[in-house]
Amino acid sequence: MQVISRVLCRTTFKNPIHRASLHSQSVRGMQVTSKNDKQHNYNICKQLCEEAQAKSLMAAEPLNGPTMQKYQDLARQHRLWLSLGGFQEQGPPLPHGGDLPAERQAQSTSSSSAAQSSDDTSQDLAAAGAPSQPNPALTRRLYNAHVVLSDTGALVAHYRKIHLFDVDVPNGPVLLESRTTLPGDKLVVCDSPVGRLALTVCYDLRFPEMWQRLAFDMGAQAVAVPSAFTKTTGEAHWELLCRARAVECQAFVIAAAQAGKHSEKRESFGHSLIVDPWGAVLTKLDGSETGVAVADLDLERLEAVRQKMPIVHHRQKGHRAYLT
């Protein structure tokens, strides 16, 4: 009997209210009254950056919070399985209940060129120094979580993004996702209507060994990767990476992407797509529309691809030579 499942791949909203809205986006603007005093102007900007960071942390919620409950109701109401990427999950308190650790208090600077060359437009790239006064919101960090809900509203699986985007460019910007976000430490695969489904988030797409572990060692038949690639990296790498991961892992890739212009300096590439195990793009949206892409996932085709080219077995043999 042929096993076919229908998948809906949705672009995210251009102007969402909360990041849990299928990997949504938070944009902050600053308004200041500059004076003829550089230190005064710097201090004001520094204070606003700290407040923006604090607001990001305060927006985080536990998995049983009101936002997740709304999506559970939505899944139950429409009898749909939902993949929610980019959910700001409230993390544990920092040691001693203090501000961010000293190693994360180094001043970070932002630039539009650096932001455009990163993968994730949902990152907080604001410049921020160490808070001058203890801030209650900075006594904990958050997780960038990917949650799967069943059509009954049950929380089936929960993954915390492992690969954080931390970049220290010599003589350039310092972009630290880890300033507000803790990395996860577990790979996650769950049973779903599309077979064994692996959970990843955005920047994870660049780490093939993680995907191979999910497919070959944990049995994933499909991998969901909700993302927010910038226009620059998206044009160069988005479809290339999605197809490469599908081919080398012999798995379906379900890649919902944020799309469109969020502000004058931030634009997401979009182009949500679903790729089959042979690397064929089954469906794709354009770079700006909000909508749904639909594809049928044929698990018999997946097994046929794996049987004709048994990479999993050849990988095991190869490990004897290059893994010791």
C-alpha positions as CSV (number, residue, x, y, z in Angstrom):
1,M,0.0,0.0,0.0
2,Q,1.4,3.4,-1.0
3,V,1.9,5.7,1.9
4,I,1.3,9.4,1.0
5,S,1.0,12.3,3.4
6,R,0.0,15.8,2.5
7,V,2.2,18.6,3.9
8,L,1.4,22.3,4.0
9,C,4.5,24.5,4.0
10,R,3.6,28.1,5.1
11,T,5.4,31.3,4.8
12,T,5.5,33.3,7.9
13,F,3.7,36.6,8.5
14,K,5.4,39.9,7.5
15,N,4.2,41.7,10.6
16,P,3.5,39.2,13.3
17,I,2.8,40.0,16.9
18,H,4.9,37.2,18.5
19,R,7.8,35.1,17.4
20,A,5.8,32.0,18.0
21,S,3.7,32.8,14.9
22,L,5.4,30.1,12.8
23,H,8.9,31.6,13.2
24,S,7.9,35.2,13.3
25,Q,9.9,38.4,13.6
26,S,10.4,41.1,16.1
27,V,11.7,44.5,14.9
28,R,12.7,47.4,17.1
29,G,13.2,51.0,16.2
30,M,15.0,53.6,18.3
31,Q,14.1,57.3,18.6
32,V,16.5,59.6,20.4
33,T,17.2,63.3,20.8
34,S,20.9,63.7,20.1
35,K,22.9,66.4,21.8
36,N,26.3,68.0,21.3
37,D,27.8,65.4,23.7
38,K,29.0,62.2,22.3
39,Q,29.1,60.4,25.6
40,H,25.5,61.5,26.4
41,N,24.3,60.2,23.0
42,Y,26.2,56.9,23.5
43,N,24.7,56.4,27.0
44,I,21.2,57.0,25.7
45,C,21.7,54.4,22.9
46,K,23.2,52.0,25.3
47,Q,20.3,52.3,27.7
48,L,17.8,51.8,24.8
49,C,19.7,48.7,23.6
50,E,19.6,47.2,27.1
51,E,15.8,47.9,27.3
52,A,15.3,46.3,23.9
53,Q,17.2,43.2,25.0
54,A,15.2,43.1,28.2
55,K,12.0,43.3,26.3
56,S,13.1,40.4,24.1
57,L,13.8,38.3,27.2
58,M,10.5,39.3,28.9
59,A,8.6,38.2,25.8
60,A,9.7,34.6,26.3
61,E,7.1,32.2,27.7
62,P,7.1,28.7,29.1
63,L,5.7,26.0,26.9
64,N,2.5,26.0,28.9
65,G,2.1,29.7,28.5
66,P,-0.8,31.6,26.9
67,T,0.7,31.8,23.4
68,M,1.3,28.1,23.1
69,Q,-2.2,27.4,24.4
70,K,-3.6,29.6,21.5
71,Y,-1.8,27.5,19.0
72,Q,-2.9,24.3,20.6
73,D,-6.5,25.5,20.3
74,L,-5.8,26.4,16.7
75,A,-4.4,22.9,15.9
76,R,-7.4,21.3,17.7
77,Q,-10.0,23.6,16.0
78,H,-8.7,23.0,12.4
79,R,-7.5,19.4,13.0
80,L,-4.0,20.2,11.7
81,W,-0.6,19.3,12.9
82,L,1.5,22.4,13.4
83,S,5.2,23.0,13.3
84,L,6.0,26.2,15.3
85,G,9.6,27.4,14.8
86,G,11.3,30.3,16.5
87,F,9.2,30.1,19.7
88,Q,10.9,32.1,22.5
89,E,10.8,29.6,25.3
90,Q,11.6,30.9,28.7
91,G,14.9,29.6,29.9
92,P,16.2,28.8,33.5
93,P,17.5,31.5,35.9
94,L,21.1,32.4,35.5
95,P,23.5,31.4,38.3
96,H,23.2,33.6,41.3
97,G,20.2,35.3,39.8
98,G,22.5,38.0,38.3
99,D,22.8,39.6,34.9
100,L,24.3,37.9,31.9
101,P,27.7,36.3,32.6
102,A,30.8,38.5,32.2
103,E,31.9,36.7,29.0
104,R,28.6,37.8,27.4
105,Q,28.8,41.4,28.6
106,A,31.3,42.5,26.0
107,Q,29.9,45.2,23.9
108,S,28.2,44.1,20.7
109,T,27.9,46.4,17.7
110,S,25.4,46.0,14.9
111,S,25.7,47.0,11.2
112,S,23.3,46.6,8.4
113,S,25.9,44.8,6.2
114,A,26.6,42.3,9.0
115,A,23.0,41.7,9.6
116,Q,22.3,41.1,6.0
117,S,25.1,38.5,5.8
118,S,23.8,36.5,8.6
119,D,21.2,33.7,8.1
120,D,18.7,34.5,10.8
121,T,16.8,37.8,10.5
122,S,15.0,37.0,13.8
123,Q,18.2,37.5,15.8
124,D,18.6,40.4,18.1
125,L,21.4,42.3,16.5
126,A,21.1,45.4,18.6
127,A,24.3,46.9,20.0
128,A,24.4,46.3,23.7
129,G,26.9,46.8,26.5
130,A,26.8,45.4,30.0
131,P,23.8,46.8,31.9
132,S,24.8,49.6,34.3
133,Q,22.2,48.5,36.8
134,P,20.9,44.9,37.5
135,N,17.9,44.3,35.2
136,P,15.3,41.7,36.4
137,A,14.7,40.6,32.8
138,L,18.4,39.7,32.4
139,T,18.3,37.2,35.2
140,R,17.4,34.4,32.7
141,R,17.9,33.7,29.0
142,L,15.7,32.0,26.5
143,Y,15.7,29.0,24.1
144,N,14.9,29.3,20.4
145,A,12.5,26.4,20.3
146,H,10.7,24.4,17.6
147,V,7.5,22.8,18.8
148,V,5.3,20.2,17.0
149,L,1.6,20.0,17.9
150,S,-0.8,17.3,16.9
151,D,-4.2,17.7,15.5
152,T,-5.6,17.3,19.0
153,G,-3.5,20.1,20.3
154,A,-1.1,17.8,22.1
155,L,2.6,18.9,22.4
156,V,4.2,16.0,20.5
157,A,7.8,17.2,20.3
158,H,10.0,20.1,21.5
159,Y,13.5,21.0,20.1
160,R,15.8,23.7,21.3
161,K,18.1,25.2,18.6
162,I,21.6,23.8,19.1
163,H,23.6,25.9,16.7
164,L,23.6,29.6,17.8
165,F,24.8,32.3,15.5
166,D,27.8,33.9,17.2
167,V,30.2,35.8,14.9
168,D,33.1,38.0,15.9
169,V,34.4,39.6,12.8
170,P,37.9,41.0,13.1
171,N,37.7,44.8,13.1
172,G,34.0,44.4,12.6
173,P,30.8,43.6,14.3
174,V,30.2,41.1,17.1
175,L,26.9,39.3,16.7
176,L,26.1,37.1,19.6
177,E,22.8,35.1,19.6
178,S,24.1,33.4,22.8
179,R,23.8,36.8,24.5
180,T,20.2,36.2,25.1
181,T,19.8,32.5,24.0
182,L,20.9,29.2,25.5
183,P,21.8,26.4,23.1
184,G,19.9,23.1,23.2
185,D,21.7,19.8,23.8
186,K,19.4,17.2,22.3
187,L,18.4,16.0,18.8
188,V,14.7,15.4,18.5
189,V,12.7,13.1,16.2
190,C,9.0,12.3,16.5
191,D,6.3,10.2,14.9
192,S,3.9,12.2,12.7
193,P,1.5,11.8,9.8
194,V,4.5,12.3,7.4
195,G,6.5,9.5,9.1
196,R,9.5,10.0,11.4
197,L,9.9,13.8,11.6
198,A,13.1,15.5,12.7
199,L,13.1,19.0,14.2
200,T,15.7,21.7,13.4
201,V,15.8,25.5,13.2
202,C,17.2,27.9,10.6
203,Y,21.0,28.0,11.1
204,D,21.1,24.2,11.8
205,L,20.7,23.9,8.0
206,R,24.4,24.5,7.6
207,F,25.5,21.5,9.7
208,P,25.2,18.3,7.6
209,E,26.5,16.0,10.3
210,M,23.6,16.9,12.5
211,W,21.1,16.1,9.7
212,Q,22.8,12.8,8.9
213,R,22.6,11.8,12.5
214,L,18.9,12.5,12.5
215,A,18.3,10.6,9.3
216,F,20.7,7.6,9.5
217,D,20.9,7.1,13.2
218,M,17.5,8.3,14.5
219,G,15.4,7.2,11.5
220,A,14.1,10.5,10.3
221,Q,12.2,10.3,7.0
222,A,11.4,14.1,6.9
223,V,13.1,17.1,8.5
224,A,11.3,20.4,9.3
225,V,13.5,23.5,9.3
226,P,11.5,26.7,9.9
227,S,13.9,29.5,9.0
228,A,14.4,33.3,8.6
229,F,17.2,33.6,6.1
230,T,18.2,37.1,5.0
231,K,17.8,38.1,1.4
232,T,21.6,38.0,0.9
233,T,22.2,34.5,2.3
234,G,18.9,33.2,1.0
235,E,19.6,34.1,-2.6
236,A,23.0,32.4,-2.4
237,H,22.4,29.4,-0.3
238,W,18.8,28.7,0.8
239,E,17.6,26.3,-2.0
240,L,21.1,24.9,-2.4
241,L,21.3,23.9,1.3
242,C,17.8,22.5,1.4
243,R,18.3,20.3,-1.6
244,A,21.8,19.3,-0.5
245,R,20.4,18.1,2.9
246,A,17.6,16.2,1.2
247,V,20.0,14.4,-1.2
248,E,22.7,13.5,1.3
249,C,20.2,12.4,4.0
250,Q,17.7,10.8,1.6
251,A,14.9,12.5,3.4
252,F,12.1,15.0,2.7
253,V,12.9,18.6,3.7
254,I,10.0,20.8,4.8
255,A,11.4,24.3,4.9
256,A,9.0,27.0,5.9
257,A,10.6,30.4,5.6
258,Q,9.9,34.0,6.7
259,A,9.3,36.3,3.8
260,G,9.3,39.9,2.9
261,K,10.5,43.3,4.2
262,H,10.2,43.8,8.0
263,S,11.8,47.3,8.1
264,E,14.2,49.5,6.1
265,K,17.2,47.3,7.0
266,R,15.7,43.9,7.4
267,E,14.3,41.6,4.7
268,S,13.8,37.9,4.7
269,F,14.3,35.8,1.6
270,G,11.2,33.6,1.9
271,H,10.8,31.0,-0.8
272,S,9.4,28.3,1.4
273,L,9.8,24.9,-0.2
274,I,9.4,21.2,0.1
275,V,12.1,18.9,-1.3
276,D,12.0,15.2,-2.0
277,P,14.8,12.7,-1.2
278,W,16.1,12.9,-4.7
279,G,16.6,16.7,-4.4
280,A,13.5,17.6,-6.5
281,V,11.6,20.7,-5.4
282,L,8.0,19.5,-5.0
283,T,6.6,23.0,-4.3
284,K,7.8,26.5,-3.6
285,L,6.5,29.9,-2.8
286,D,8.0,33.2,-4.0
287,G,10.0,35.6,-1.8
288,S,7.2,37.9,-0.6
289,E,3.9,36.2,-0.5
290,T,2.2,34.9,2.6
291,G,0.6,31.6,1.8
292,V,0.6,27.9,1.8
293,A,2.6,25.5,-0.3
294,V,1.2,21.9,-0.5
295,A,3.0,18.7,-1.5
296,D,2.3,15.0,-1.2
297,L,5.1,13.0,0.5
298,D,5.3,9.5,-0.9
299,L,7.1,7.4,1.7
300,E,7.4,4.5,-0.9
301,R,9.4,6.8,-3.1
302,L,11.7,7.5,-0.1
303,E,12.3,3.9,0.5
304,A,13.0,3.2,-3.2
305,V,15.6,6.0,-3.2
306,R,17.3,4.5,-0.1
307,Q,17.3,1.0,-1.5
308,K,18.7,2.0,-4.9
309,M,21.5,4.0,-3.2
310,P,22.1,2.5,0.2
311,I,24.0,5.4,1.7
312,V,23.2,4.4,5.3
313,H,25.1,1.1,4.9
314,H,28.0,2.6,3.0
315,R,28.3,5.3,5.7
316,Q,28.6,2.6,8.3
317,K,31.4,0.9,6.4
318,G,33.1,4.2,5.8
319,H,33.1,5.0,9.5
320,R,35.5,2.2,10.1
321,A,38.1,4.0,8.1
322,Y,37.7,7.6,9.2
323,L,36.1,7.5,12.6
324,T,38.3,6.1,15.4
